[in-house]
Amino acid sequence: MKGSVCFLCGSLPFLPNPNYNSFSSSSDSISKRSLIHAQTHHQEIRVCTNRTCRRQGSFHALEILNALAPPNIVVNPSGCLGKCGAGPNVAVLPDGFVVGHCGTPARAADLIIQLSGQDSDSVGISKSLEALALRKRAQCELEDGNFSQAELLLSQAIDLKPCGGIHIIFKDRSIVRLALGNHSGALEDANEALRVAPQYLEAYICQGDAFLAMDHFDSAEISYSTALEIDPSIRRSKSFKARVAKLQEKLSAVRTQ
């Protein structure tokens, strides 16, 4: 075991979001070039939250797109994209095309599926939205302390193989399994989340929590340190400080034995 905890302060490399100031004309179909780009590079979806699009449901579209997006697609709010009245409007970068009328969950799921390079059909859209609904229900069960029910719902969501957001579902199930005392299962789910999203901050924290519960202190330190590299600001988080303190306490106990 290590005698002290030394957390790193650097930052892991991210692919930066492009900063485009203008967009091409609207297009409801995604070109083959865009599909290939989406599979190999990070893309960004910008959702107009200006007044007109906001009235047409852009905040709901923003929520759905964020929940379903795979790790290589970043979703952010945006100012006006033009074509007011045809919204909610979203822009896809770096290609720069604008998609209008993205105001329903089905429309948002369809966009994510296409950008992910998958075949879009009613079954895929339905499964992705059903998985999202199960995940939301599981979060409510988790908040109420119904861990077994939450685990069941999250397992059902995973089995549906949604178009995106599955790394979040694995992370949530890791939290639930840790609460149930299934430490190896919690670690397995955290690892699976990281397989899908290698720079997923919360999954590294879950991984560290599982290692800590298993008394694998060196591994817990590595996981927490990696999370800190990804986002140094978590150093100020009360929950992260509590994790560090708990790890240090356990290390001290080992040294005094």
C-alpha positions as CSV (number, residue, x, y, z in Angstrom):
1,M,0.0,0.0,0.0
2,K,1.1,3.5,-0.6
3,G,1.9,5.6,2.4
4,S,0.4,8.8,1.2
5,V,-2.1,10.0,-1.4
6,C,-0.7,12.2,-4.2
7,F,-3.4,13.4,-6.6
8,L,-2.3,14.7,-10.0
9,C,-3.2,18.1,-11.2
10,G,-2.8,17.9,-15.0
11,S,-5.5,17.7,-17.6
12,L,-6.1,14.8,-20.0
13,P,-6.3,15.9,-23.6
14,F,-9.7,16.6,-24.9
15,L,-10.7,17.2,-28.5
16,P,-11.9,20.8,-28.2
17,N,-15.3,21.9,-29.4
18,P,-15.1,23.8,-32.7
19,N,-16.1,27.5,-32.4
20,Y,-18.0,28.2,-35.5
21,N,-19.8,31.6,-35.9
22,S,-21.8,30.8,-39.0
23,F,-23.8,27.8,-40.3
24,S,-24.8,26.5,-43.6
25,S,-28.3,26.3,-44.9
26,S,-30.8,24.0,-43.2
27,S,-30.8,20.3,-44.0
28,D,-33.1,17.5,-42.6
29,S,-31.0,14.8,-44.1
30,I,-27.5,13.9,-42.9
31,S,-24.9,13.5,-45.6
32,K,-22.7,10.4,-45.8
33,R,-19.7,12.6,-45.1
34,S,-21.3,13.7,-41.8
35,L,-22.1,10.1,-40.8
36,I,-18.5,9.1,-41.4
37,H,-17.2,12.1,-39.5
38,A,-19.5,11.4,-36.6
39,Q,-18.2,7.9,-36.2
40,T,-14.5,8.9,-36.1
41,H,-14.5,12.4,-34.6
42,H,-16.1,14.4,-31.9
43,Q,-19.1,16.4,-33.0
44,E,-21.1,19.0,-31.3
45,I,-24.9,19.6,-31.4
46,R,-25.9,23.1,-30.6
47,V,-29.5,23.6,-29.5
48,C,-31.0,27.1,-30.0
49,T,-32.4,28.3,-26.7
50,N,-33.4,31.7,-27.9
51,R,-36.8,33.0,-27.3
52,T,-38.7,31.5,-30.3
53,C,-37.1,28.1,-30.1
54,R,-37.5,28.1,-26.3
55,R,-41.2,28.5,-26.8
56,Q,-41.2,25.6,-29.2
57,G,-39.6,23.2,-26.7
58,S,-35.8,23.6,-27.2
59,F,-35.0,23.0,-23.5
60,H,-36.8,19.6,-23.7
61,A,-34.9,18.8,-26.9
62,L,-31.6,19.8,-25.2
63,E,-32.4,17.4,-22.3
64,I,-33.2,14.5,-24.6
65,L,-30.2,15.0,-26.8
66,N,-27.9,15.2,-23.8
67,A,-29.4,12.0,-22.3
68,L,-29.0,10.0,-25.6
69,A,-25.8,11.4,-27.0
70,P,-22.9,8.9,-27.2
71,P,-19.5,10.0,-25.8
72,N,-18.2,11.4,-29.2
73,I,-21.1,13.9,-29.5
74,V,-21.3,16.9,-27.2
75,V,-24.6,18.8,-26.8
76,N,-24.6,22.5,-25.8
77,P,-27.2,25.3,-25.8
78,S,-26.8,28.0,-28.4
79,G,-28.0,31.4,-29.4
80,C,-30.2,32.0,-32.4
81,L,-29.4,29.8,-35.4
82,G,-31.7,31.6,-37.8
83,K,-34.9,30.2,-39.4
84,C,-36.9,31.4,-36.4
85,G,-40.3,29.7,-36.3
86,A,-39.0,26.4,-37.8
87,G,-37.6,25.3,-34.5
88,P,-36.5,24.1,-32.2
89,N,-33.4,24.4,-34.4
90,V,-30.2,22.5,-33.8
91,A,-26.8,22.9,-35.6
92,V,-24.4,20.0,-36.1
93,L,-20.7,20.9,-36.0
94,P,-18.2,20.9,-37.5
95,D,-20.2,20.3,-40.7
96,G,-22.4,23.3,-39.9
97,F,-25.8,22.2,-41.1
98,V,-29.0,23.1,-39.2
99,V,-31.8,20.8,-38.5
100,G,-35.2,22.2,-37.8
101,H,-38.3,21.0,-36.0
102,C,-36.3,19.0,-33.4
103,G,-39.0,19.4,-30.7
104,T,-40.1,15.8,-30.0
105,P,-38.2,13.0,-28.2
106,A,-38.5,10.8,-31.4
107,R,-37.0,13.5,-33.5
108,A,-34.1,14.0,-31.1
109,A,-33.5,10.3,-30.9
110,D,-33.6,10.0,-34.7
111,L,-30.9,12.7,-35.0
112,I,-28.6,11.0,-32.5
113,I,-29.1,7.6,-34.2
114,Q,-28.2,9.0,-37.6
115,L,-25.2,10.9,-36.3
116,S,-24.0,7.7,-34.7
117,G,-24.0,6.0,-38.1
118,Q,-26.7,3.6,-37.2
119,D,-29.8,2.7,-39.2
120,S,-32.6,4.9,-38.0
121,D,-36.0,3.2,-37.7
122,S,-39.0,3.3,-35.4
123,V,-37.8,0.3,-33.4
124,G,-34.4,1.8,-32.6
125,I,-36.0,5.2,-31.7
126,S,-38.6,3.4,-29.4
127,K,-35.9,1.3,-27.7
128,S,-33.7,4.3,-27.0
129,L,-36.5,6.4,-25.6
130,E,-37.7,3.4,-23.5
131,A,-34.2,3.0,-22.1
132,L,-34.1,6.6,-21.2
133,A,-37.5,6.3,-19.4
134,L,-36.2,3.3,-17.5
135,R,-33.1,5.2,-16.4
136,K,-35.2,8.1,-15.1
137,R,-37.4,5.7,-13.2
138,A,-34.3,4.0,-11.7
139,Q,-33.0,7.4,-10.6
140,C,-36.2,8.0,-8.7
141,E,-36.0,4.5,-7.1
142,L,-32.3,5.2,-6.2
143,E,-33.3,8.5,-4.5
144,D,-35.9,6.6,-2.5
145,G,-33.4,3.9,-1.4
146,N,-35.0,1.2,-3.5
147,F,-31.7,-0.2,-4.8
148,S,-32.9,-3.6,-6.0
149,Q,-35.7,-2.0,-8.1
150,A,-33.3,0.5,-9.5
151,E,-30.8,-2.2,-10.5
152,L,-33.6,-4.1,-12.2
153,L,-34.7,-1.1,-14.2
154,L,-31.2,-0.2,-15.2
155,S,-30.5,-3.8,-16.3
156,Q,-33.6,-3.6,-18.5
157,A,-32.4,-0.3,-20.0
158,I,-29.0,-1.9,-20.8
159,D,-30.7,-4.9,-22.5
160,L,-32.5,-2.5,-24.9
161,K,-29.1,-1.4,-26.4
162,P,-30.1,2.3,-26.8
163,C,-28.4,4.4,-29.4
164,G,-26.5,6.4,-26.8
165,G,-26.2,7.2,-23.2
166,I,-25.4,3.6,-22.2
167,H,-22.2,4.7,-20.5
168,I,-24.4,6.7,-18.1
169,I,-26.7,3.7,-17.5
170,F,-23.7,1.6,-16.6
171,K,-22.4,4.3,-14.3
172,D,-25.8,4.5,-12.6
173,R,-25.9,0.8,-12.1
174,S,-22.4,0.9,-10.7
175,I,-23.6,3.3,-8.0
176,V,-26.7,1.1,-7.3
177,R,-24.6,-2.1,-7.1
178,L,-22.1,-0.5,-4.7
179,A,-25.1,0.5,-2.5
180,L,-26.2,-3.1,-2.6
181,G,-22.8,-4.3,-1.5
182,N,-22.0,-5.9,-4.9
183,H,-18.5,-4.4,-5.1
184,S,-17.3,-6.6,-8.0
185,G,-20.5,-5.8,-10.0
186,A,-20.0,-2.1,-9.3
187,L,-16.5,-2.3,-10.6
188,E,-17.5,-4.2,-13.6
189,D,-20.1,-1.6,-14.5
190,A,-17.7,1.3,-14.0
191,N,-15.2,-0.4,-16.2
192,E,-17.9,-1.0,-18.9
193,A,-18.8,2.7,-18.7
194,L,-15.2,3.6,-19.3
195,R,-14.9,1.2,-22.2
196,V,-17.7,3.1,-23.9
197,A,-16.5,6.5,-22.7
198,P,-12.8,6.5,-21.8
199,Q,-12.8,10.0,-20.4
200,Y,-16.0,9.8,-18.4
201,L,-15.3,11.5,-15.1
202,E,-18.1,10.0,-13.1
203,A,-17.2,6.5,-14.1
204,Y,-13.6,7.0,-12.8
205,I,-15.1,8.1,-9.5
206,C,-17.4,5.0,-9.4
207,Q,-14.4,2.9,-10.3
208,G,-12.5,4.4,-7.4
209,D,-15.4,3.9,-5.0
210,A,-15.6,0.2,-5.9
211,F,-11.8,-0.2,-5.4
212,L,-12.0,1.6,-2.1
213,A,-14.8,-0.6,-0.9
214,M,-12.7,-3.7,-1.9
215,D,-9.7,-2.3,0.0
216,H,-7.7,-1.9,-3.2
217,F,-6.3,1.4,-2.1
218,D,-3.6,1.9,-4.8
219,S,-6.1,1.3,-7.5
220,A,-8.6,3.6,-5.9
221,E,-5.9,6.3,-5.8
222,I,-5.2,5.9,-9.5
223,S,-8.9,6.1,-10.3
224,Y,-9.5,9.3,-8.3
225,S,-6.3,10.8,-9.6
226,T,-7.4,10.2,-13.2
227,A,-10.8,11.9,-12.4
228,L,-8.9,14.8,-11.0
229,E,-6.8,15.0,-14.2
230,I,-9.9,15.2,-16.3
231,D,-11.5,17.9,-14.2
232,P,-9.2,19.6,-11.6
233,S,-12.1,21.6,-10.3
234,I,-13.5,18.5,-8.4
235,R,-10.7,19.1,-5.9
236,R,-13.1,21.7,-4.4
237,S,-16.0,19.3,-4.3
238,K,-17.2,18.2,-0.8
239,S,-18.0,14.7,-2.0
240,F,-14.6,14.3,-3.6
241,K,-12.8,15.6,-0.5
242,A,-14.7,13.1,1.5
243,R,-13.5,10.3,-0.8
244,V,-9.9,11.4,-0.4
245,A,-10.3,11.6,3.4
246,K,-11.8,8.1,3.5
247,L,-9.0,6.8,1.4
248,Q,-6.3,8.4,3.6
249,E,-8.1,7.1,6.7
250,K,-8.0,3.6,5.4
251,L,-4.4,3.9,4.4
252,S,-3.5,5.2,7.9
253,A,-5.3,2.2,9.5
254,V,-3.3,-0.2,7.4
255,R,0.0,1.4,8.3
256,T,-0.8,1.2,12.0
257,Q,-1.6,-2.5,12.0
